[in-house]
């Protein structure tokens, strides 16, 4: 998620943010070695939720029932994954309930849908998800 209060450009990125890997590398995030290297050098992570379920759960257990506003109540936090996560972790009655919430809100499915594409494929085409290969992929 990107800070909703940050000024954004026409591309939807906050001012000063670098091009997303899909923009630098072309369709589906694939490119030549030199373009991939350039994309890797210019890539930046503006924010990430957590690395996995356990980290996500620990983060919101640690944060606890934080306020629904910033800056001493002057700036309300709009409905978002951050406040939804707080509410889920603070009120969940079981681990299974948290797993279900995490899987529905965080995990990107690689399973094919009715059109023969995965959720990940569709997000790549829309430009909101990209594949980043840090090490060259070796063909077998």
C-alpha positions as CSV (number, residue, x, y, z in Angstrom):
1,X,0.0,0.0,0.0
2,X,1.2,3.5,-0.8
3,X,0.8,6.4,1.7
4,X,-2.6,7.9,0.7
5,X,-1.4,11.4,1.9
6,X,1.7,11.5,-0.3
7,X,1.4,13.6,-3.5
8,X,1.1,11.4,-6.5
9,X,2.0,11.9,-10.2
10,X,-0.1,11.1,-13.2
11,X,1.3,7.6,-13.2
12,X,-0.1,7.0,-9.7
13,X,3.3,6.8,-8.1
14,X,4.2,9.2,-5.3
15,X,6.3,12.1,-6.4
16,X,10.0,11.0,-6.6
17,X,9.2,7.3,-6.8
18,X,11.1,5.4,-9.5
19,X,9.5,3.5,-12.3
20,X,8.1,0.1,-11.4
21,X,10.0,-2.9,-12.8
22,X,7.2,-3.6,-15.3
23,X,7.5,-0.1,-16.7
24,X,11.3,-0.3,-17.0
25,X,11.3,-3.9,-18.3
26,X,8.3,-4.0,-20.5
27,X,5.3,-6.3,-20.7
28,X,5.0,-9.0,-18.1
29,X,8.2,-7.8,-16.4
30,X,10.5,-9.6,-18.9
31,X,13.4,-7.9,-20.6
32,X,16.9,-8.3,-21.9
33,X,19.7,-8.7,-19.4
34,X,20.7,-5.0,-19.6
35,X,17.1,-3.8,-19.3
36,X,16.5,-6.2,-16.3
37,X,19.7,-4.9,-14.6
38,X,18.5,-1.3,-15.1
39,X,15.1,-2.2,-13.7
40,X,16.7,-3.9,-10.7
41,X,18.8,-0.8,-10.0
42,X,15.8,1.5,-10.3
43,X,13.4,-0.7,-8.3
44,X,12.2,0.5,-5.0
45,X,9.8,-0.9,-2.4
46,X,7.6,1.9,-1.2
47,X,6.0,-0.3,1.5
48,X,5.5,-4.0,2.1
49,X,3.0,-5.6,4.4
50,X,5.0,-8.4,5.8
51,X,7.1,-11.3,4.6
52,X,4.6,-14.0,5.6
53,X,1.7,-15.0,7.8
54,X,3.7,-15.3,11.0
55,X,5.4,-11.9,10.5
56,X,2.1,-10.3,9.6
57,X,0.4,-11.7,12.7
58,X,3.3,-10.7,15.0
59,X,3.3,-7.2,13.6
60,X,-0.3,-6.6,14.4
61,X,-0.1,-8.4,17.8
62,X,2.7,-6.0,18.6
63,X,0.9,-2.9,17.3
64,X,-2.3,-3.9,19.2
65,X,-5.4,-1.9,19.2
66,X,-3.8,1.3,17.8
67,X,-5.9,4.4,17.1
68,X,-7.9,4.9,14.0
69,X,-6.1,8.2,13.3
70,X,-2.7,9.7,13.1
71,X,-1.2,12.9,14.5
72,X,-3.2,12.9,17.8
73,X,-6.5,12.3,16.1
74,X,-6.2,15.0,13.5
75,X,-5.8,12.7,10.5
76,X,-8.2,9.7,10.3
77,X,-6.8,6.5,8.9
78,X,-9.0,5.7,5.9
79,X,-10.4,2.1,5.7
80,X,-7.5,0.0,4.5
81,X,-5.6,-3.2,4.9
82,X,-3.6,-1.8,7.9
83,X,-6.7,-1.1,10.0
84,X,-8.4,-4.3,8.8
85,X,-5.4,-6.3,9.9
86,X,-5.5,-4.6,13.3
87,X,-9.1,-5.4,13.7
88,X,-8.7,-9.0,12.5
89,X,-5.7,-9.8,14.8
90,X,-7.2,-8.1,17.8
91,X,-10.6,-9.8,17.5
92,X,-9.9,-13.2,15.8
93,X,-11.4,-16.1,17.6
94,X,-9.1,-18.7,16.0
95,X,-5.8,-19.1,14.0
96,X,-7.9,-20.5,11.1
97,X,-9.8,-17.3,10.9
98,X,-6.6,-15.3,10.6
99,X,-5.2,-17.7,8.0
100,X,-8.4,-17.2,6.0
101,X,-8.1,-13.4,6.2
102,X,-4.4,-13.4,5.3
103,X,-4.9,-15.8,2.3
104,X,-7.8,-13.7,0.9
105,X,-6.1,-10.3,1.3
106,X,-2.4,-11.0,0.9
107,X,-1.6,-14.2,-1.0
108,X,-1.6,-13.8,-4.8
109,X,-2.9,-17.0,-6.4
110,X,-1.1,-18.7,-9.2
111,X,-4.1,-21.0,-9.9
112,X,-5.6,-20.6,-13.3
113,X,-9.1,-18.9,-13.5
114,X,-11.8,-19.6,-16.1
115,X,-10.0,-17.6,-18.8
116,X,-6.8,-19.6,-18.4
117,X,-4.9,-16.9,-16.5
118,X,-3.7,-16.7,-13.0
119,X,-4.4,-13.8,-10.6
120,X,-0.6,-13.1,-10.8
121,X,-0.8,-13.0,-14.6
122,X,-3.6,-10.5,-14.5
123,X,-1.9,-8.3,-12.0
124,X,1.3,-8.3,-14.1
125,X,-0.7,-7.2,-17.2
126,X,-2.3,-4.4,-15.2
127,X,1.1,-3.2,-14.0
128,X,0.5,-3.6,-10.3
129,X,2.6,-6.8,-9.9
130,X,5.9,-7.8,-11.5
131,X,8.3,-10.7,-11.6
132,X,11.8,-9.8,-10.4
133,X,14.5,-12.3,-11.0
134,X,17.5,-11.4,-8.9
135,X,19.5,-14.3,-10.3
136,X,19.4,-15.4,-14.0
137,X,16.9,-18.1,-14.6
138,X,18.7,-21.1,-16.0
139,X,17.0,-23.1,-18.7
140,X,17.1,-26.9,-18.1
